Amino acid sequence: MTLDGRPEILFLCVHNAGRSQMAAAFARELGGGRVVVYSAGSDPGEVLNPAVVEAMKEVGLDISNELPKKLTDEMGRRSDVIVTMGCGDACPVYLGTRYVDWELRDPAGQSVEEVRAIRDEIRRRVGSLIGELLV
């Protein structure tokens, strides 16, 4: 938690090119500055998935300037909640941190139509998480 009491959330997947980027964008939007949001990957890719960028533009969120980021120990230690998405054993464990694992299809190689369903499920889950953290 930050000094001003805002919860810190880390969305973590392997490549940080799709699911975790969508989740972070929704958390920033839905949290309205009341949460601190990080996203990272255990083995980040080079660029974001173009279908993910397109699907997010459809709902008014432009993530085209984001880049996949490597997980740092500082991100992990600072976070109140770490949401993992498909990284399994590739995601490290930070003692004393709450973990939530979201089983979501990987948008890699999927069409924009297929990514929309993943995006909408992520939005729903992020909304629930934000609501829970800001009670």
Helices and strands as residue ranges (DSSP letters): E 8-13, H 19-31, E 36-41, H 50-58, H 73-78, E 81-84, G 88-90, E 98-101, H 112-133
